[in-house]
Amino acid sequence: MSDNTNEPRKIDLAEAMRQKLQQKKEQQKNASKPGMNGSLQTKALRTQNNKKPNNQRRRTGGS
């Protein structure tokens, strides 16, 4: 029982970030393939709603 392959090995922060970035790249590549669910891309491209103007000055009669 000296083999501890089931236990996650400790890695430094730089290595963890590299792995996370690699996973993210793979997910983006898989999402861009035809026939896959592209809802992630369409949501990312949707524009923001414009902010409504603040009418407080007009409502309160300020000059």
PyMOL Python script that loads the backbone (N, CA, C, O; Angstrom):
from pymol import cmd

cmd.read_pdbstr("""\
ATOM      1  N   MET A   1       0.815  -1.198   0.000  1.00  0.00           N
ATOM      2  CA  MET A   1       0.000   0.000   0.000  1.00  0.00           C
ATOM      3  C   MET A   1       0.858   1.261   0.000  1.00  0.00           C
ATOM      4  O   MET A   1       0.385   2.327   0.394  1.00  0.00           O
ATOM      5  N   SER A   2       2.101   1.157  -0.432  1.00  0.00           N
ATOM      6  CA  SER A   2       2.932   2.351  -0.499  1.00  0.00           C
ATOM      7  C   SER A   2       2.623   3.168  -1.753  1.00  0.00           C
ATOM      8  O   SER A   2       3.051   4.316  -1.867  1.00  0.00           O
ATOM      9  N   ASP A   3       1.877   2.576  -2.698  1.00  0.00           N
ATOM     10  CA  ASP A   3       1.527   3.286  -3.924  1.00  0.00           C
ATOM     11  C   ASP A   3       0.287   4.136  -3.672  1.00  0.00           C
ATOM     12  O   ASP A   3      -0.759   3.604  -3.302  1.00  0.00           O
ATOM     13  N   ASN A   4       0.388   5.438  -3.864  1.00  0.00           N
ATOM     14  CA  ASN A   4      -0.748   6.331  -3.605  1.00  0.00           C
ATOM     15  C   ASN A   4      -1.217   6.972  -4.902  1.00  0.00           C
ATOM     16  O   ASN A   4      -1.219   8.198  -5.015  1.00  0.00           O
ATOM     17  N   THR A   5      -1.617   6.163  -5.890  1.00  0.00           N
ATOM     18  CA  THR A   5      -2.051   6.676  -7.184  1.00  0.00           C
ATOM     19  C   THR A   5      -3.472   7.236  -7.106  1.00  0.00           C
ATOM     20  O   THR A   5      -3.833   8.093  -7.912  1.00  0.00           O
ATOM     21  N   ASN A   6      -4.282   6.773  -6.156  1.00  0.00           N
ATOM     22  CA  ASN A   6      -5.637   7.278  -6.025  1.00  0.00           C
ATOM     23  C   ASN A   6      -5.665   8.674  -5.436  1.00  0.00           C
ATOM     24  O   ASN A   6      -6.610   9.433  -5.647  1.00  0.00           O
ATOM     25  N   GLU A   7      -4.620   9.005  -4.696  1.00  0.00           N
ATOM     26  CA  GLU A   7      -4.558  10.305  -4.030  1.00  0.00           C
ATOM     27  C   GLU A   7      -4.083  11.359  -5.034  1.00  0.00           C
ATOM     28  O   GLU A   7      -3.103  11.120  -5.740  1.00  0.00           O
ATOM     29  N   PRO A   8      -4.752  12.527  -5.121  1.00  0.00           N
ATOM     30  CA  PRO A   8      -4.296  13.550  -6.069  1.00  0.00           C
ATOM     31  C   PRO A   8      -2.944  14.097  -5.662  1.00  0.00           C
ATOM     32  O   PRO A   8      -2.717  14.414  -4.494  1.00  0.00           O
ATOM     33  N   ARG A   9      -2.040  14.207  -6.637  1.00  0.00           N
ATOM     34  CA  ARG A   9      -0.700  14.698  -6.313  1.00  0.00           C
ATOM     35  C   ARG A   9      -0.731  16.217  -6.169  1.00  0.00           C
ATOM     36  O   ARG A   9      -1.551  16.893  -6.790  1.00  0.00           O
ATOM     37  N   LYS A  10       0.157  16.736  -5.355  1.00  0.00           N
ATOM     38  CA  LYS A  10       0.209  18.180  -5.141  1.00  0.00           C
ATOM     39  C   LYS A  10       0.971  18.827  -6.284  1.00  0.00           C
ATOM     40  O   LYS A  10       2.054  18.374  -6.655  1.00  0.00           O
ATOM     41  N   ILE A  11       0.395  19.897  -6.844  1.00  0.00           N
ATOM     42  CA  ILE A  11       1.043  20.614  -7.935  1.00  0.00           C
ATOM     43  C   ILE A  11       1.110  22.086  -7.571  1.00  0.00           C
ATOM     44  O   ILE A  11       0.324  22.583  -6.764  1.00  0.00           O
ATOM     45  N   ASP A  12       2.063  22.769  -8.183  1.00  0.00           N
ATOM     46  CA  ASP A  12       2.189  24.193  -7.882  1.00  0.00           C
ATOM     47  C   ASP A  12       1.137  24.992  -8.646  1.00  0.00           C
ATOM     48  O   ASP A  12       0.469  24.465  -9.536  1.00  0.00           O
ATOM     49  N   LEU A  13       1.000  26.241  -8.298  1.00  0.00           N
ATOM     50  CA  LEU A  13      -0.041  27.090  -8.852  1.00  0.00           C
ATOM     51  C   LEU A  13       0.122  27.261 -10.358  1.00  0.00           C
ATOM     52  O   LEU A  13      -0.870  27.260 -11.087  1.00  0.00           O
ATOM     53  N   ALA A  14       1.351  27.408 -10.833  1.00  0.00           N
ATOM     54  CA  ALA A  14       1.592  27.592 -12.264  1.00  0.00           C
ATOM     55  C   ALA A  14       1.112  26.375 -13.051  1.00  0.00           C
ATOM     56  O   ALA A  14       0.495  26.523 -14.106  1.00  0.00           O
ATOM     57  N   GLU A  15       1.390  25.188 -12.549  1.00  0.00           N
ATOM     58  CA  GLU A  15       0.958  23.967 -13.225  1.00  0.00           C
ATOM     59  C   GLU A  15      -0.559  23.852 -13.220  1.00  0.00           C
ATOM     60  O   GLU A  15      -1.151  23.421 -14.210  1.00  0.00           O
ATOM     61  N   ALA A  16      -1.188  24.229 -12.127  1.00  0.00           N
ATOM     62  CA  ALA A  16      -2.650  24.182 -12.043  1.00  0.00           C
ATOM     63  C   ALA A  16      -3.269  25.142 -13.046  1.00  0.00           C
ATOM     64  O   ALA A  16      -4.269  24.810 -13.683  1.00  0.00           O
ATOM     65  N   MET A  17      -2.695  26.317 -13.194  1.00  0.00           N
ATOM     66  CA  MET A  17      -3.215  27.299 -14.145  1.00  0.00           C
ATOM     67  C   MET A  17      -3.041  26.809 -15.578  1.00  0.00           C
ATOM     68  O   MET A  17      -3.914  27.028 -16.418  1.00  0.00           O
ATOM     69  N   ARG A  18      -1.908  26.140 -15.866  1.00  0.00           N
ATOM     70  CA  ARG A  18      -1.697  25.596 -17.212  1.00  0.00           C
ATOM     71  C   ARG A  18      -2.755  24.552 -17.535  1.00  0.00           C
ATOM     72  O   ARG A  18      -3.300  24.530 -18.638  1.00  0.00           O
ATOM     73  N   GLN A  19      -3.043  23.684 -16.564  1.00  0.00           N
ATOM     74  CA  GLN A  19      -4.045  22.638 -16.780  1.00  0.00           C
ATOM     75  C   GLN A  19      -5.421  23.255 -16.997  1.00  0.00           C
ATOM     76  O   GLN A  19      -6.165  22.810 -17.870  1.00  0.00           O
ATOM     77  N   LYS A  20      -5.766  24.266 -16.219  1.00  0.00           N
ATOM     78  CA  LYS A  20      -7.055  24.928 -16.337  1.00  0.00           C
ATOM     79  C   LYS A  20      -7.192  25.596 -17.708  1.00  0.00           C
ATOM     80  O   LYS A  20      -8.247  25.518 -18.337  1.00  0.00           O
ATOM     81  N   LEU A  21      -6.126  26.248 -18.164  1.00  0.00           N
ATOM     82  CA  LEU A  21      -6.137  26.902 -19.467  1.00  0.00           C
ATOM     83  C   LEU A  21      -6.285  25.880 -20.586  1.00  0.00           C
ATOM     84  O   LEU A  21      -6.995  26.123 -21.563  1.00  0.00           O
ATOM     85  N   GLN A  22      -5.615  24.736 -20.446  1.00  0.00           N
ATOM     86  CA  GLN A  22      -5.720  23.687 -21.454  1.00  0.00           C
ATOM     87  C   GLN A  22      -7.150  23.161 -21.528  1.00  0.00           C
ATOM     88  O   GLN A  22      -7.671  22.941 -22.621  1.00  0.00           O
ATOM     89  N   GLN A  23      -7.792  22.957 -20.372  1.00  0.00           N
ATOM     90  CA  GLN A  23      -9.180  22.487 -20.352  1.00  0.00           C
ATOM     91  C   GLN A  23     -10.094  23.511 -21.019  1.00  0.00           C
ATOM     92  O   GLN A  23     -10.996  23.141 -21.770  1.00  0.00           O
ATOM     93  N   LYS A  24      -9.867  24.781 -20.749  1.00  0.00           N
ATOM     94  CA  LYS A  24     -10.695  25.842 -21.322  1.00  0.00           C
ATOM     95  C   LYS A  24     -10.551  25.877 -22.841  1.00  0.00           C
ATOM     96  O   LYS A  24     -11.541  26.036 -23.556  1.00  0.00           O
ATOM     97  N   LYS A  25      -9.310  25.728 -23.341  1.00  0.00           N
ATOM     98  CA  LYS A  25      -9.078  25.722 -24.783  1.00  0.00           C
ATOM     99  C   LYS A  25      -9.786  24.542 -25.440  1.00  0.00           C
ATOM    100  O   LYS A  25     -10.370  24.685 -26.514  1.00  0.00           O
ATOM    101  N   GLU A  26      -9.735  23.383 -24.801  1.00  0.00           N
ATOM    102  CA  GLU A  26     -10.390  22.198 -25.355  1.00  0.00           C
ATOM    103  C   GLU A  26     -11.906  22.387 -25.393  1.00  0.00           C
ATOM    104  O   GLU A  26     -12.554  21.989 -26.361  1.00  0.00           O
ATOM    105  N   GLN A  27     -12.470  22.982 -24.360  1.00  0.00           N
ATOM    106  CA  GLN A  27     -13.912  23.211 -24.334  1.00  0.00           C
ATOM    107  C   GLN A  27     -14.315  24.172 -25.437  1.00  0.00           C
ATOM    108  O   GLN A  27     -15.337  23.960 -26.089  1.00  0.00           O
ATOM    109  N   GLN A  28     -13.536  25.226 -25.664  1.00  0.00           N
ATOM    110  CA  GLN A  28     -13.853  26.182 -26.719  1.00  0.00           C
ATOM    111  C   GLN A  28     -13.730  25.531 -28.087  1.00  0.00           C
ATOM    112  O   GLN A  28     -14.534  25.798 -28.980  1.00  0.00           O
ATOM    113  N   LYS A  29     -12.721  24.674 -28.254  1.00  0.00           N
ATOM    114  CA  LYS A  29     -12.536  23.999 -29.535  1.00  0.00           C
ATOM    115  C   LYS A  29     -13.691  23.047 -29.792  1.00  0.00           C
ATOM    116  O   LYS A  29     -14.174  22.957 -30.921  1.00  0.00           O
ATOM    117  N   ASN A  30     -14.139  22.339 -28.771  1.00  0.00           N
ATOM    118  CA  ASN A  30     -15.250  21.406 -28.925  1.00  0.00           C
ATOM    119  C   ASN A  30     -16.557  22.141 -29.183  1.00  0.00           C
ATOM    120  O   ASN A  30     -17.411  21.642 -29.917  1.00  0.00           O
ATOM    121  N   ALA A  31     -16.725  23.305 -28.596  1.00  0.00           N
ATOM    122  CA  ALA A  31     -17.967  24.062 -28.772  1.00  0.00           C
ATOM    123  C   ALA A  31     -18.051  24.660 -30.168  1.00  0.00           C
ATOM    124  O   ALA A  31     -19.150  24.902 -30.666  1.00  0.00           O
ATOM    125  N   SER A  32     -16.913  24.904 -30.808  1.00  0.00           N
ATOM    126  CA  SER A  32     -16.927  25.540 -32.127  1.00  0.00           C
ATOM    127  C   SER A  32     -17.124  24.527 -33.250  1.00  0.00           C
ATOM    128  O   SER A  32     -17.304  24.921 -34.403  1.00  0.00           O
ATOM    129  N   LYS A  33     -17.095  23.228 -32.940  1.00  0.00           N
ATOM    130  CA  LYS A  33     -17.289  22.219 -33.980  1.00  0.00           C
ATOM    131  C   LYS A  33     -18.736  22.234 -34.457  1.00  0.00           C
ATOM    132  O   LYS A  33     -19.645  22.437 -33.652  1.00  0.00           O
ATOM    133  N   PRO A  34     -18.968  22.022 -35.759  1.00  0.00           N
ATOM    134  CA  PRO A  34     -20.346  21.965 -36.250  1.00  0.00           C
ATOM    135  C   PRO A  34     -21.070  20.743 -35.707  1.00  0.00           C
ATOM    136  O   PRO A  34     -20.487  19.671 -35.543  1.00  0.00           O
ATOM    137  N   GLY A  35     -22.336  20.929 -35.437  1.00  0.00           N
ATOM    138  CA  GLY A  35     -23.121  19.834 -34.883  1.00  0.00           C
ATOM    139  C   GLY A  35     -23.139  19.820 -33.370  1.00  0.00           C
ATOM    140  O   GLY A  35     -23.939  19.108 -32.762  1.00  0.00           O
ATOM    141  N   MET A  36     -22.265  20.598 -32.757  1.00  0.00           N
ATOM    142  CA  MET A  36     -22.251  20.671 -31.300  1.00  0.00           C
ATOM    143  C   MET A  36     -23.195  21.783 -30.863  1.00  0.00           C
ATOM    144  O   MET A  36     -23.598  22.619 -31.671  1.00  0.00           O
ATOM    145  N   ASN A  37     -23.544  21.788 -29.589  1.00  0.00           N
ATOM    146  CA  ASN A  37     -24.429  22.823 -29.071  1.00  0.00           C
ATOM    147  C   ASN A  37     -23.653  24.137 -28.989  1.00  0.00           C
ATOM    148  O   ASN A  37     -22.746  24.273 -28.167  1.00  0.00           O
ATOM    149  N   GLY A  38     -24.003  25.097 -29.832  1.00  0.00           N
ATOM    150  CA  GLY A  38     -23.278  26.366 -29.883  1.00  0.00           C
ATOM    151  C   GLY A  38     -23.916  27.445 -29.039  1.00  0.00           C
ATOM    152  O   GLY A  38     -23.685  28.629 -29.286  1.00  0.00           O
ATOM    153  N   SER A  39     -24.706  27.077 -28.057  1.00  0.00           N
ATOM    154  CA  SER A  39     -25.404  28.085 -27.266  1.00  0.00           C
ATOM    155  C   SER A  39     -24.428  28.939 -26.466  1.00  0.00           C
ATOM    156  O   SER A  39     -24.720  30.100 -26.178  1.00  0.00           O
ATOM    157  N   LEU A  40     -23.280  28.388 -26.103  1.00  0.00           N
ATOM    158  CA  LEU A  40     -22.302  29.170 -25.362  1.00  0.00           C
ATOM    159  C   LEU A  40     -21.797  30.335 -26.209  1.00  0.00           C
ATOM    160  O   LEU A  40     -21.640  31.449 -25.709  1.00  0.00           O
ATOM    161  N   GLN A  41     -21.545  30.077 -27.486  1.00  0.00           N
ATOM    162  CA  GLN A  41     -21.048  31.144 -28.342  1.00  0.00           C
ATOM    163  C   GLN A  41     -22.104  32.217 -28.549  1.00  0.00           C
ATOM    164  O   GLN A  41     -21.783  33.404 -28.487  1.00  0.00           O
ATOM    165  N   THR A  42     -23.350  31.838 -28.793  1.00  0.00           N
ATOM    166  CA  THR A  42     -24.375  32.840 -29.052  1.00  0.00           C
ATOM    167  C   THR A  42     -24.617  33.691 -27.818  1.00  0.00           C
ATOM    168  O   THR A  42     -24.865  34.891 -27.937  1.00  0.00           O
ATOM    169  N   LYS A  43     -24.553  33.103 -26.653  1.00  0.00           N
ATOM    170  CA  LYS A  43     -24.732  33.892 -25.434  1.00  0.00           C
ATOM    171  C   LYS A  43     -23.592  34.883 -25.268  1.00  0.00           C
ATOM    172  O   LYS A  43     -23.813  36.007 -24.818  1.00  0.00           O
ATOM    173  N   ALA A  44     -22.372  34.483 -25.626  1.00  0.00           N
ATOM    174  CA  ALA A  44     -21.223  35.365 -25.470  1.00  0.00           C
ATOM    175  C   ALA A  44     -21.299  36.536 -26.446  1.00  0.00           C
ATOM    176  O   ALA A  44     -20.779  37.613 -26.155  1.00  0.00           O
ATOM    177  N   LEU A  45     -21.938  36.342 -27.598  1.00  0.00           N
ATOM    178  CA  LEU A  45     -21.979  37.395 -28.600  1.00  0.00           C
ATOM    179  C   LEU A  45     -23.171  38.326 -28.437  1.00  0.00           C
ATOM    180  O   LEU A  45     -23.248  39.352 -29.113  1.00  0.00           O
ATOM    181  N   ARG A  46     -24.102  37.985 -27.548  1.00  0.00           N
ATOM    182  CA  ARG A  46     -25.294  38.816 -27.389  1.00  0.00           C
ATOM    183  C   ARG A  46     -24.912  40.151 -26.758  1.00  0.00           C
ATOM    184  O   ARG A  46     -24.079  40.193 -25.853  1.00  0.00           O
ATOM    185  N   THR A  47     -25.515  41.242 -27.230  1.00  0.00           N
ATOM    186  CA  THR A  47     -25.145  42.567 -26.746  1.00  0.00           C
ATOM    187  C   THR A  47     -25.817  42.867 -25.405  1.00  0.00           C
ATOM    188  O   THR A  47     -26.832  42.268 -25.049  1.00  0.00           O
ATOM    189  N   GLN A  48     -25.233  43.792 -24.689  1.00  0.00           N
ATOM    190  CA  GLN A  48     -25.795  44.213 -23.409  1.00  0.00           C
ATOM    191  C   GLN A  48     -26.988  45.123 -23.646  1.00  0.00           C
ATOM    192  O   GLN A  48     -27.059  45.822 -24.657  1.00  0.00           O
ATOM    193  N   ASN A  49     -27.915  45.109 -22.715  1.00  0.00           N
ATOM    194  CA  ASN A  49     -29.022  46.069 -22.783  1.00  0.00           C
ATOM    195  C   ASN A  49     -28.477  47.449 -22.448  1.00  0.00           C
ATOM    196  O   ASN A  49     -27.618  47.602 -21.580  1.00  0.00           O
ATOM    197  N   ASN A  50     -28.994  48.450 -23.153  1.00  0.00           N
ATOM    198  CA  ASN A  50     -28.553  49.813 -22.866  1.00  0.00           C
ATOM    199  C   ASN A  50     -29.145  50.264 -21.545  1.00  0.00           C
ATOM    200  O   ASN A  50     -30.269  49.906 -21.191  1.00  0.00           O
ATOM    201  N   LYS A  51     -28.358  51.064 -20.815  1.00  0.00           N
ATOM    202  CA  LYS A  51     -28.806  51.559 -19.521  1.00  0.00           C
ATOM    203  C   LYS A  51     -29.843  52.655 -19.729  1.00  0.00           C
ATOM    204  O   LYS A  51     -29.669  53.543 -20.564  1.00  0.00           O
ATOM    205  N   LYS A  52     -30.910  52.582 -18.967  1.00  0.00           N
ATOM    206  CA  LYS A  52     -31.956  53.597 -19.079  1.00  0.00           C
ATOM    207  C   LYS A  52     -31.437  54.915 -18.512  1.00  0.00           C
ATOM    208  O   LYS A  52     -30.711  54.909 -17.518  1.00  0.00           O
ATOM    209  N   PRO A  53     -31.791  56.032 -19.118  1.00  0.00           N
ATOM    210  CA  PRO A  53     -31.331  57.324 -18.599  1.00  0.00           C
ATOM    211  C   PRO A  53     -31.968  57.626 -17.245  1.00  0.00           C
ATOM    212  O   PRO A  53     -33.093  57.210 -16.966  1.00  0.00           O
ATOM    213  N   ASN A  54     -31.237  58.349 -16.419  1.00  0.00           N
ATOM    214  CA  ASN A  54     -31.730  58.711 -15.103  1.00  0.00           C
ATOM    215  C   ASN A  54     -32.581  59.975 -15.233  1.00  0.00           C
ATOM    216  O   ASN A  54     -32.066  61.041 -15.568  1.00  0.00           O
ATOM    217  N   ASN A  55     -33.870  59.855 -14.970  1.00  0.00           N
ATOM    218  CA  ASN A  55     -34.798  60.972 -15.133  1.00  0.00           C
ATOM    219  C   ASN A  55     -35.068  61.707 -13.823  1.00  0.00           C
ATOM    220  O   ASN A  55     -36.042  62.453 -13.724  1.00  0.00           O
ATOM    221  N   GLN A  56     -34.224  61.506 -12.824  1.00  0.00           N
ATOM    222  CA  GLN A  56     -34.490  62.106 -11.517  1.00  0.00           C
ATOM    223  C   GLN A  56     -34.511  63.625 -11.593  1.00  0.00           C
ATOM    224  O   GLN A  56     -35.345  64.262 -10.950  1.00  0.00           O
ATOM    225  N   ARG A  57     -33.611  64.212 -12.363  1.00  0.00           N
ATOM    226  CA  ARG A  57     -33.549  65.673 -12.449  1.00  0.00           C
ATOM    227  C   ARG A  57     -34.840  66.215 -13.065  1.00  0.00           C
ATOM    228  O   ARG A  57     -35.364  67.236 -12.618  1.00  0.00           O
ATOM    229  N   ARG A  58     -35.354  65.526 -14.096  1.00  0.00           N
ATOM    230  CA  ARG A  58     -36.573  65.991 -14.748  1.00  0.00           C
ATOM    231  C   ARG A  58     -37.766  65.803 -13.823  1.00  0.00           C
ATOM    232  O   ARG A  58     -38.652  66.656 -13.772  1.00  0.00           O
ATOM    233  N   ARG A  59     -37.795  64.689 -13.089  1.00  0.00           N
ATOM    234  CA  ARG A  59     -38.933  64.407 -12.209  1.00  0.00           C
ATOM    235  C   ARG A  59     -38.998  65.385 -11.042  1.00  0.00           C
ATOM    236  O   ARG A  59     -40.080  65.820 -10.647  1.00  0.00           O
ATOM    237  N   THR A  60     -37.828  65.729 -10.489  1.00  0.00           N
ATOM    238  CA  THR A  60     -37.824  66.590  -9.305  1.00  0.00           C
ATOM    239  C   THR A  60     -37.802  68.072  -9.675  1.00  0.00           C
ATOM    240  O   THR A  60     -37.866  68.923  -8.787  1.00  0.00           O
ATOM    241  N   GLY A  61     -37.711  68.400 -10.966  1.00  0.00           N
ATOM    242  CA  GLY A  61     -37.731  69.792 -11.370  1.00  0.00           C
ATOM    243  C   GLY A  61     -36.424  70.503 -11.117  1.00  0.00           C
ATOM    244  O   GLY A  61     -36.405  71.730 -11.012  1.00  0.00           O
ATOM    245  N   GLY A  62     -35.343  69.779 -11.016  1.00  0.00           N
ATOM    246  CA  GLY A  62     -34.050  70.416 -10.803  1.00  0.00           C
ATOM    247  C   GLY A  62     -33.588  71.168 -12.030  1.00  0.00           C
ATOM    248  O   GLY A  62     -33.980  70.836 -13.149  1.00  0.00           O
ATOM    249  N   SER A  63     -32.762  72.174 -11.833  1.00  0.00           N
ATOM    250  CA  SER A  63     -32.348  73.001 -12.975  1.00  0.00           C
ATOM    251  C   SER A  63     -31.011  72.567 -13.539  1.00  0.00           C
ATOM    252  O   SER A  63     -30.524  73.162 -14.500  1.00  0.00           O
TER     253      SER A  63
END
""", "prot")
cmd.dss("prot")
cmd.show_as("cartoon", "prot")
cmd.util.cbc("prot")
cmd.orient("prot")
